[in-house]
Amino acid sequence: MALDFAVTQGAALTPGTSAAFPWLSAAILFPIAAALLIPFVPDKGDGKQVRWFALGVALTTFLITVGAYINGYDPSVEGPDLGLAWSVGADGISMPLILLTSFITALAALAAWPVTFKPKLFYFLLLAMDGGQIAVFAVQDMLLFFLAWELELLPVYLLLAIWGGKKRQYAATKFILYTAGSSLFILVVGLAMAFHGGGAPSFEYSALMAKDFSTKFQLLAYAGLLIAFGVKLPIVPLHTWLPDAHGEATAPVHMLLAGILLKMGGYALLRFNVQLLPEGHAQFAPLLVGLGVVNIIYAALTSFAQRNLKRKIAYSSISHMGFVLIGIGSFSDLGTSGAMLQMISHGLIAAAMFFVTGVFYERTKTLSIPNMGGLAKVLPITFAFFVASSLASLALPGMSGFVSEITVFLGVTSNDGFTVGFRVITVVLAAIGVVLTPIYLLSLCRRVFFGPRIPALAVVGDMKPRELVIGLTLLVPTLVIGFWPRVAIDLYEASTTALANDLASRTVVAIGRLPALG
């Protein structure tokens, strides 16, 4: 099966014209192959040589993904023994996230410049994670998807366990238990879907879409996948690994976690729960909206109580991912578009906020908010970047967060399948979270940058040119998307519209009415 991007802009990936160069396969395999060469890179042990090698690989991978977007891609030949096919491709739902992955990873490689402890292993894991995450968005076979999903777990675990903070072992162990345990649901559901109906099993998305799953089967499969992907998104109450992981991670790992890892959960919900299980999605849609509202309000309120800077921002991320859930559950093309835009926007904003937090920590050696104060005069440039990223996070008009959140609101209110009362309650409750966000973020800025200056922080250096490049590279796109959202929307609009139309045509049950399982 060969795919061409110009042909596969719809919700389903369909055969198209083969491209001359396998761009997506190269984007997956190149960073992994390059990671295997890292032990042979001449280095004195301080990482000064290997970091340039890793940065070059990450930037090249980003350029390859750009080439994939522009020129198309060509999957390899299927391996028939287990129904496993090396089949890769992308549509508007996956291509923006592939670009986001390679973009954030390149910046994370640059942000990792201060790493001097086991630098070769660090960059090996970073590049392996790059290929694994691109594979999650690009593969077109559910068994390959499961393998790619598992591939990125080990690098994250080691990046936390070796280079994390004082409680790194606890955070890493909690991460692997939550994410690896929940992954079993993907394998079980994938096997059930592949063998459903008899005949030769196939895990390819196109084959699974063609199967006629009963409503009861879809409900059970949907529930299992919701748990698996809900851990990664994360959905409250499956979220507790994230604040611990962020509390112990280094700045580049933060960028990968917040900028990419969480988006894997949102993407998987769209690709599997919505696209492959439409009737199940029709039943679970109100629940997704409700869970999204819980995410927004609960995480925002919990953020108020955090005294650790990283944990406060981590809960902010959980809150913002609630809008992705509402958009996916809105059962409309506008809401789905808002969910996609929120994933892109949050990937940029969260990576920026955690990167600047890492800059703080390098200077102050503390994450305790009560132990900070008066840093605006000491770190004026860092102050400007942190405030700018905070304004983007609180959805200031003119920045990408505002466009994505307002699109989600419009999407859920425009769906006549929900009762008027349900739509009003959803918007009112979600709006409470929107109000809470600027309160805790602006309060955070006041406590860290103003008030009495802590004597121990009287003399610290401001952002360096390398750090300025990273900060600007993350913040400029949020402004561009804020003023010209079409820059991002045009990447996926055809696919989200086709997905919504396909969902409506394949759904024969009323939204939210669960049939009897007995």
N, C-alpha and C positions, 0 to 999 in steps of 0.2 A: 504494500500500500504506500503510495507516495502522496505527499501533501504539499499544497502551495498556499502561502499566507493570503494571497489575494482571493483565493477560492474559498478559504475556510474562515471567513469573517463571521459566519453564522454561529448559532449555538452549538451545532454538532460539527465535528470535524469530518469532512467528506473527501473522497479521493480527488486529487487535482493533478496539475502538471508537475512532474518531477523537476527539482532544481538541480543545477550542475554541481553544486557543492553542498554537502550535508551540514548546514550551518548549526542546527540545534544539537546534532550529535557531537559536533566539534565543541560546542559550548559546554556540553556535559563532560566529555572525555578529556578535553585539553587541560583544564585545571587539575583534574585528578592525576593525569599522566605527569604533569609538571610537578605536582606535589611529590611524586615518587622520585624525582630527580634532586629534590632538596638536599638529601644527605650527601650528594656529590658536589654541591656548590662550595667552592673554597671560602672559608670563613675562619676568623680568628677567635670565634666564640662569643663575640659581642653583638652579633647579628647585623653588622653594618653592611655586609655584602648580601646576605640572604634576603634582607628586607627589600632591597632593590629588585632582586629576582622575583620575589613574591608580588611586589607592586606591579612589575611589568607583566606578569602572568595575569593578574587580576584585571589590569587595564585592557590587555589583549582579549580576555574573555568578554569584557564589556563590549569591545568593538565587534567581536564575533556575534554577540546577541543583537547588536545594531544591524549587522549584516543579515542576520536571520529575519529581522523585521522588514528590511528593505527588499531582500532578494528571494526569500523562501528557503525550503529545506527538504531533505530527502531521507526518509526512514530507511532502515536496513531491512534485510530479509527475515521473515518469521522463522523461529525455531519451533517445530511442530510437536515435540515430545510431550510437553506439559501445557500446550496451548500458549506458551510464553513467546511474545514477539518483541523484538527490539524495534518498537514503533514509536517515533517521536514526531511531534507536530505542535502547532499552537493556533489558537484563535484569539479573538479580542479579549477573552477572559483570562487567558494565560500569558499572552505576549507582554502586556504591561508589567506583569509581576516578574517575568523573566528579566526584562530590562531593569526593573527596580532591584532585583537580586544582584545582578552583576555590577550595577552602579554602586549600591551600598557596600558590597564586598570590596570593591576597589578603594573606596574611602576608608573602610575599616582597616585595610592593609596599610594605608598611609597613617591612620591614627595609631597603629601598633608600633610606630617608630621607637617609643621608649622601652619596648620589651627587650630585655637583655638576658633573661633567664630562659634557657633552652629555646633560643629563637627559632632554630630549625624545626623543632617539633611544633612550635606555635604556628608557624606559617604553613607547615605541612597540613595541620588540622584545618586551618582557615581555607586553604585552597581545596582540600577534599570536601569541606562543607559547601563551598561555592558550587562545585559540580553536582553534589547531591541535591542541593536546593533547586538548582535549575532543572534537574531531572524530575523533581516532584511536579513542577509546572508543565514540563514538556512531554513526558511519556504518555502514550495513548493505550496503555495496557495496565489493568488494575493490579496484576501481580508485580509488574515492574514498578508501579506506583508504590506498592507496599515496601519493596526492597529499597527504593529511593528514600521513602519516608523513614525507614530504619537506618539507612546509611548516615543521615545527618545527626542521629542521636549520639553516637559515640564521640564525634568531634566536640559537640557541645558539652558533653559530660566531662571530657578531659580538659577542655578550655576552662571550665568552672573549677574542676577538682585540683588542677595544678597551678593556675594563675589567679585564682580567686582570693577573697579576703579570709578573715580568721575562721569563718564558719563555712568555708568552701566545700568541705567534704559533706556536710549536712545538706547544703543546697544542691550539690551535684547529685547526691544519692536520691534526694527527693525528686529532682527533675527526671532522672532515669526511671524511677519507679512509676511515676505518674504517666510519663509519655510512652515508655515501653509497654507498660501494662495495658494502657488504653489501645495501643496499636494492635493488640490481639483481636479486637473487634473488627478492624479493617480486614485482617486475614480471614476470619470466620465468615464475615459477610461476603467478601470477595469470592471465596470458595462456593458459598451457597448460591451466589448469583451466576457463577461460571457453570456450575453443574445443573442449574435449574432447567427443567424441561427435557432432560436427557440429551442424548447425542454427544458429540465430541465437545469437551469443555473449551470455552474460549474466554479469555479475560480482556479482550480488546473492547474499548469503549463502544465502538460502532456495533459490535456483536451484542453487547449487553443492552444497548438502547433498543435493539430490534426485538428483544425478548418481551413476552407478555407476562409480566409479573402480576400476580393477584394483589389486590389491595391489602390483604392481611400480610402477605409476604413483604410488601413494601413498607408497611408500618413497622414490622419487626426489624427489617434491614435498616430502615431510617433511624430507629431508636439506637441501634448498635453503632452506626456511623456517627450519630450526633454525639454520643459519649466520646468516641475516639477523637473526633475533630474538635469537640467542645473543650477538651483538655488543652489542645494546642492554641485555641483562639485567644484567651481562654474564657469559658463561660462560668460564672458563679454558680455553684460552689466548687467547680473543678479547677479553680484558679490559684490555689495557695502556693503552688510551686514557683509561680512567676515572681512575686515580691522577694522571695528568698533567693532566687537565682540572680535577679537584678541587684539585690543588696550585696552580693559577693563578687559579681563579675567585674572585669576590667572594661574600659571604655570601648575598645573595638568589639568585644563580645556583646556588650550592651547594644551596639548598633546592629549587630546581626540578629539578636533576639527580638528587639522591638521593631526593627526595620523590615525583617524578612520572616522570621520564624512564626510570628503570630498570623501573618498573612496566609501561611500554608493552611491553617484551619479554615479561614474564610473562603479561600479558593476551593478547598475540598468540599465544603458544604455546597457551593454552587455546582461544581462538576459532578458530584455523585448524588447528594441528597436531592437537589433540585432537578438536575438534568436526567438522571437515571431512574429516579423514584418520584415521578410527578404527583401521583395520587397520594403517596405518603407525605409529600411536601404540602399538599393541600390541607391535610389534616393537622400537620404540625406547625403550619405557618403562624397561627395565633400564639402558640407556645414560644416560638422563636422571638416574636415581637415582645412578649412578656418577659422572656429571659433577657432580651436586650435592654428593656427598661430597668430591670433589676441590676444588670451590669452597670448601667450609667449612674444610677442613684447610689447603690451600695458602695461601689468603688470610689465614687466622689466623696461620700461621707467618711469612708475609711481613710481616705487620703488626708483628711483634716487631722487625724490623730497621729500621723506618722512624724516622728522626730528625725528619722534618717532621710536624707535628701533623695537617695536612689529609690528607696521604698515608696516615698511620696509620689515620685514620677511614675514608678511602676504601677501603682494603683490608678494613676491618671490614664495610663495606657489601657488598662482593663476597662475603665469607664468609656473611653473613646471607641473601643472595639464593640461596645454595645450598639453603636449606630450601625455597624456592619450587620449585626444580627437583625436589627429592625429592618434594614434595607432588604436583606435576603428574605425575611418573613413577610415583607409587604405585599408579595405576590403581584408586583407590577414592574413594568420595564423601567419606570422612573426610579422606583425604590432600589431596584437591582443596580441601576446606574450609580445611584448614590452610594451603595455599598462598595462598588468597585472604586469609585473616586475616594471614598474614605480610606480604603486600604492603601491606595497610592499616597494620599495626603499624609496619613498617619505614619507610613513608612519613612517619609522624609522628615516630618516634624519630630517624631519620637527619636529617630537617629540623631537629629540635631541636639535635642535636649539632653540626651544621655552623653553625647560627645562633650558638650560644654560642661556637664557635671563631672566628667572625667578630667577635664582641664582644671576645674576647681580642686578636685581631690589631689592632683599632682602638686598643686601649689600649697594647699592648706593641710593636707594629710588628715582631714577630718570630714565626716559625712553628717555629723551631728548639727542640726539646724540651730539649736540653742547656742552652740559654740561658734557660730558665724555672726558677722555683723560688720557694717561699715565698709564693705568691700567695693562699693561703687567707685570710691576715689582711688583705691589701690589697684583695682582691676577694671578700668573703665571700658575697655574693648570687650572683655569677657562679659561684663554687665550688659552691654548693648546686645550681644549675641543671645544671652540667656533671656533677656526681656523680649527680644524679637521672636524667639522660638516659643516663649510662653504665650505671647499674643496670638501666634499662629495656632497653638494648641487650644486656646480658649475660643477659637473660631471668630477672630476679629474680621469684620468685612474687609475684603481686599486681599485675604489670604486663603489658601486652599481649604483649610478646615471649615470655613464658613460655607463655601459652596457645597462641599460634600454633605454637611449636616443639614442644610436647608433642603437639599435634594432628597435626602432620606425622609424628612418631614413631609414634603410634598408627595413623595411616593406612597407613604402609608395612608395619608389622608385622601388620596385620589382613588383608592381601591374600594369600589362599591360592594365588594364581597364581604367586607367587614361592616358591622353595624355602626351607626353614627356614634353611639355611646362608646364603643370600643376604640374608635379612632380618636375621639375627643380625649378620653382617659389616657391613651397612649401618648398623645402629643403633650398634654398637660404634665404628665409625670416625667417624660423625657426632657421637657423644657426646664423642669426643676434641676435636673442634672446640668443642663446648659448654664443655668444661673449659678450653680455651686462651683463650676469649674473656674471662672474668673476670680471667685472669692478666695479659693485656696491657692491658686497660682499667684495672684497679685500679693496675697499675704506672704507667700513664700519669698517673692522678690523683695518685699519690704524688710523681712526679717534677715535675709542674707546680705542685702546690699546697703541697707540704711541702719539707723540707730547707732548705738555706741560701737566704736571700733574695738575689736578684740586685739589686745597688745601683741599677741603671738602672731597675728596675721598682718602686722603693720607693714612688713616689707616682703612682698611676693611679686614675682614677675608676671607680666601680662601675656596675652596670647602671642605665640611666635608665628612667623609667616606661614609655616606648614599648617598650623592650626587654623589660621585665618582662611587659608584656601579650602580646608575641609568645611568650616562653618559656612562660608559663602556658597560653596557648591551645594550644600543642603538647603540653605534658606532661599536662595534665588528662585529655584523651581516652585517653592510654595507661594512666592509672590506672583510668578508668571501664571501659575494655575489659578491663583486667586483672581487675577484681573482678566485672564483669557482662559477660562476653564476648558474651552474647546481643544486646547493643546492636548489635554489628557482624555477628554471625553471621546474625541474622534478615534482614539486607539481601540475603544471597546464598545462603542454605542451600537454598532451593527450587531455585535454578538449578544449583548444584553437584550436588545429589542427582539432578536430572533429567539433567544431563550425564553423570554416572557410569552411570545406568541406560541411557541412550541408547547410551553407549559399549559397554556389555556386550551390548546387543541387536544392535548393528550389527557387532560384532567376531566373526569366524568363524575366527580363527587363534589359536594358543596364544601367550601372552605370551613374547616374547623369542626365538621360533624364526623365524629369517630364511629365507624361501624362496629358491631359486636365482634369480638375476637373469638367467641366460642362457636 
